[in-house]
């Protein structure tokens, strides 16, 4: 390959990387293997104690009945498995705000078999 072709390829690749970074910045990233949500440089386990807030949430959640990212089972104790959430008034593991549009995570409440698809 000529050096001009290599330089053109390198420039195109760098431009593509910059566009990908721009589109990616601030977006939520789900990791189904680790049952985590990464957003704004922070990673949250998707199980544990949660608190509902009206402002300054760790992430925004939309409740849906189909095509959810996570199936959530509300529990009263031991929220130690993927998708098991216990609502608390203080000292949460993460804070959520329920929204009807532009969520970071879509959940469906279930009675059994919580977790990611």
Residue pairs with C-beta under 8 A, 6 or more apart in sequence:
26 39
26 40
27 39
28 37
28 38
28 39
28 59
28 104
28 105
29 37
29 38
29 39
30 36
30 37
30 69
30 70
30 105
30 116
31 37
31 38
32 116
32 117
34 45
35 45
35 46
35 47
35 82
35 83
35 115
35 116
36 43
36 44
36 45
36 46
37 43
37 44
37 46
37 59
37 104
37 105
38 44
39 58
39 59
39 104
42 58
44 58
44 59
44 93
44 94
45 93
45 94
46 70
46 82
46 83
46 105
46 116
47 79
47 80
47 81
47 82
47 83
47 84
47 85
48 79
48 80
48 85
48 86
48 92
48 93
48 94
49 79
49 85
49 86
49 87
49 88
49 91
49 92
49 93
50 85
50 86
50 87
50 88
50 92
50 93
50 94
50 95
50 96
51 87
51 88
51 89
51 90
51 92
51 94
51 95
51 96
52 87
52 95
52 96
52 97
52 98
53 95
53 96
53 97
54 97
55 97
56 95
57 95
57 96
57 97
58 94
58 95
58 96
59 94
59 96
59 97
59 104
59 105
60 96
60 97
60 98
60 99
60 102
60 103
60 104
60 105
61 96
61 97
61 98
61 99
61 103
61 104
61 105
61 106
61 107
62 98
62 99
62 100
62 101
62 103
62 105
62 106
62 107
63 98
63 106
63 107
63 108
63 109
64 106
64 107
64 108
65 108
66 108
67 106
68 106
68 107
68 108
69 105
69 106
69 107
69 116
70 82
70 83
70 105
70 106
70 107
70 108
70 114
70 115
70 116
71 83
71 107
71 108
71 109
71 110
71 113
71 114
71 115
71 116
71 117
72 83
72 84
72 85
72 107
72 108
72 109
72 110
72 114
73 83
73 84
73 85
73 109
73 110
73 111
73 112
73 113
73 114
74 85
74 86
74 87
74 109
75 84
75 85
75 86
76 86
77 86
78 84
78 86
79 85
79 86
81 114
81 115
82 114
82 115
82 116
83 110
83 114
83 115
83 116
84 114
